[in-house]
Amino acid sequence: MPKYHIDKSIVIQSEPQRVYDVVADYNTWTTWSPWLIAEPTAKVTVTDDPASIGSRYAWIGDITGQGELEHKQLKPAELVEDELRFIKPFKTTCKTAFHLHREGSGTRLRWTMDGSLPWFLFWMVPMMKTLIGMDYQRGLSMLKDLIETGHIPAKTIVHGPQSVGPIRMAGIADSCRVDEVSSSMDKAFQRASTEFRMAGLPVDRGMISVYTKFRMNEGVFEYISGFLLPENAQVPAVTLLKTWTLPACKAFHVEQTGPYRHLGNGWSVANQICRHQKMKQQRIGTFELYRNSPNDVPESEIKTDIYLPLRN
């Protein structure tokens, strides 16, 4: 049977025992779970004792499917090892664990998963490693905020299908791994700003990033980051700028409020709901519009609009 291993980590500025107390307590999971964001109405059941060997966390939902976790091994301030049993959309069992190690003044928290798939699903292994790895990183980011500050400064609002466009933009085309998106796009926006200035183009119509391709097996995004163009703006023939155009259409819209480190929550919600409702996406590219700047508002008030263009 094809096996897979997933391993993601983050440093949390807190004592190992405090981090352990949170991840070992199933009652905290509904606060930071990277999966329940897409379906907060999913039914979750936790045993009366949520943090002992044999404690169980079960869920069932239309989008999240069905399954349960059970604590198998607990070592305070060191290890939380669980058995994860998926029931729907297909049955499989795997081992997950949180490993805690002191690092500097904080704690390195590693979240791992080891499992296998039926032989006929061998082709899903690279995709699962990428997607679950992204989910793990989102969950770890929320855990870090929750433990360090007591809350998660992010909110996801689903608006659903809306009319958008036409849209025309220009920017710098590049690619990067999933965990490099923030730093890679920062550089692309700096380069795009320089090119716009050299071309005499305005940059006050709004910032935008278009994801033109996701090489899922490699965990690599191809994107264009830049600025919206005025209707009649002419982009020079000789330039580093690449243009992208979207005709007027319907697009699935999700609004994400909060710091960019939690922006993946909005993308996950949008894609999961579209997939569940069997909405067909165009292959023209998905995009995010940045409604304000971290330089102008507190990070909890940063607003980003996510759009998935749909087929007619």
N, C-alpha and C positions, 0 to 999 in steps of 0.2 A: 504494500500500500504506500502511495506517495506521502512522505513525511514533510513537515514544515516546522520551522522554529522562528519565533518573533521575539525581539529583544529591544526595548526602548527604555530610556532612562531620563531623569531630570534631577537637578539638585534643588532641594528645598531647605530654606533657612529655618530649620527647626530641629529639635533633638530627635534622634531615632525613635525613642519611645513614643513621642507625640505623633510622629508620622505613622508608626505602627498602630496606635490606638484608632486612628481615623480609617486606615485601609482595612483593618481587621474587623471593623464594626459595619456589618451589612446595612445598618440603618442609615449610614452616611451616603451610601452608593447612589440613591436617587438624586442627591444634590449635585454630584459630579460625573455621573455616568455619561460617557460620550454617545451612548445609543438612545437613551430615553429622550434626548432633546427633540428627536424627530417624532416621537409619540409619547408625550407626557401623560396621556390618558391610559397607557398600557398598565395592566394590572400587575402589581408587584406584591409578593408575599414574602415576609421575613419571619423566621422562627422566633419564638419569644426570647431566646437567648441568642443575640445576633453575632457574638464574637467568641465562640468556643468551638472546639473540634466537634464536627457534626452539625453545626449551624448551617442553615440553608437560606439561599436567596433565589426565589423563583419569579419568572416573568412570563407574561403572555400578552401578545398584541398583534394587530393586523400588519403593522410595518416591522416591528422588532422580532416577530416570530415567537417561539416558545422555547424555554429552557430553564436550567437551574444551575446554581453554583453550590458547592458544599466545601466547608473548611475541612481539610485533611491533615494539615500539620501547621502548628502555630508555635513560633519562637519569639517571645516578646523582644521588640527592638531589632529583630533580625530577619524573620521570615514569615510570610503568610502564603501557604500552598493550598490550592483549591483544585477540585475536579469540576470541570465545566461540561455539562451535558446539554447539547442542543437536541431539541425535539422537532421543531419546525424552523425552517422549511425542509431540513433533512436531519436524520439522526446521526450524531457523531459525538464522541467523547474526547476531551483533551485535558491536559494539565496546564494550569496557569499558576503564576507565583509572583509575589512581590518580594524582592530582595533588598534589604536595607543595610547601608554601610555609611559610617561617619565619613564625611569629606569636608575638611576645613572646619568652619563653624556650623555647617549644616549636615544634611543627610542626602546621600545619593540613593534615589529610589529607582530600582529597575523593575520593569513589568515584563514578564516573559510568558510565552505560550508555546507549548509543544503538543503536536497532534498529527493526525494523518487523515487522509480522505479516501473514500472508495476508489478503487483503481481506475474506474471509468471517469473520475473527475480529476485525473492527474493534471490536466491542462489548467485547472483553477489555482494550483499552488502559487505561482508567481503573483497572480492577481490578489489572492487572499493575503499573502505576505505584505503587499503594498497597502491594501485597503485596511486591514486590521492594524498594521503598523501606524497608519495615519490616525485611526481611531484611538489607539493607545497613546499617541503623542497628544491628542486633544484632551484625553482624560487626564494625563499627567499634568498638563498645563493648568487645567481646572483644579486639580488637587493642590498644586503649588499655591495658587491664589487662595483657595479655601483655607489651607493650613496656615499660610503666612499672614493673611489679612482677615480671615473669618467670613469672607464672601467671595463670589465670583462676579466680577464687574462686566457681565455680558448678557445680552438678551437677544433672542431670535424671534422675529415676527414673520409669519407666513402670510403674504398677500395673495398668492396664487397667480393665475394667468392674467396678464394685463397687456394693453396695447403699448408698444414701444416703437421708437424710430420714426423716420429714418435717422441713422447715426453714422457719422463719418469721423474717423480719428486717425491720428498718425503717432507713431512712437518708435521705440527701439525694440526690435525682435531679438529674442534670446531664448535660452533654455536652461533649466537647472533641475536639480533633484528636489524632491518634496520638502526636505528639511532646510533647503537653501533659498526658498522663495523670497522671504523677506529681504535678505541682504542682496540678492540678485536683482530684485525689482527696484530697490533703492538706487542701485548703480544705473539701472536702465532709465529711471526717471531723471536722474542728473544728466545723463547723456542726451535724453530727449529734450530737456529744457535748454541745453546748449544749442542743439540743432534747431529748435524752434526760434531761438533768439537770432541765430545766424541767418535764418530764412525770413526773418521779419514776421513770423507768425505769432498770434496772441496765445497766451497760456492761461487765460482767465475764464475759459468756458468749462473747465472741469477736468479732473484727472480720471483716467480710465485704464484698466488692464483687461486685455482680451486673452483668454486661454484658447489657443488655436488647436492644440493637440495634447493629449495625455498619453504618454507611452507607459501604460500601466505596468507592464511586466518589468520595466526598468525603474519605475517610480520617478519619471522625468516629465516635467511640464514644458511645453513650448508656448511662448506667450509674446504679446506686444504690450508694452507699457508706455503711455504717453498722455496726450491731451486731445479733447474734442476739438474738431475743426469747425470754423464758421462755414456756412453753406457754400460760399463762392471762393473759399481760400484755395490758393494754388500752391501745391507742394513742389519745390524745385525738382527737376529731373535728376540732378546729381546731389544726392543727400543720403545720409544713413537712415533717414526716416522711412518706415514702411507704413503704408496706409491700410486701413480696414474699413469696410462699409457694411452696414446692416440695413436692408430695406425695412419699411414699416411692417410689423408683424406682431403676433402674440408671443409673450415670453413669460415664463414662470418666475415670479418675483419673490425674493426673500430679503428682508431688511435685517442687517446685523448691527447691533449697537454694542460698542465696547472696543477694547484694544485689539489690534490686528492679530495678536497671538491667539485669539479665539475666533478668528474669521473662518477657520475651517468648519466650525459648528454650522454656520449658515450654509456653506456649500454642501455639507453632508446632509442637512435637512432637505435642501432643495432637490438634490439628486435622489434621495430615498423616497420622497413623496412622489416625484415624477415617475420613478420606476414603479412604485406601488400602484399609482393611478393609471399606469400604462400610457403616459403622455409621450409622444414621439418628439424627440429633439431634432432640430436642424443640425447639420454638421458644419455650420458656418463658424462656430466658436461660441463660447460662453463668456460673460464679462461681468466686471464689477466696477461700479461708479463710486468714487469717494466724495461724499457730500460735504465733508469738512476736513480740517487738518488737525493732527495731534499737537501742532504748534499753537492752535487757537482755542482749543477746548480741553477739558479734563479727559483722560483716556476713557472714562466710563461713558462719555457723551459722543465719542467718535461714531459716525454713521456711515455704513457702507451698504449700497444696494447691489444685490446679486441677481443676475438675470440669466435664464436658460431659454434661448429662443426655441419656439415650438413650430412644428410643421402645421400647415393648415389642415 
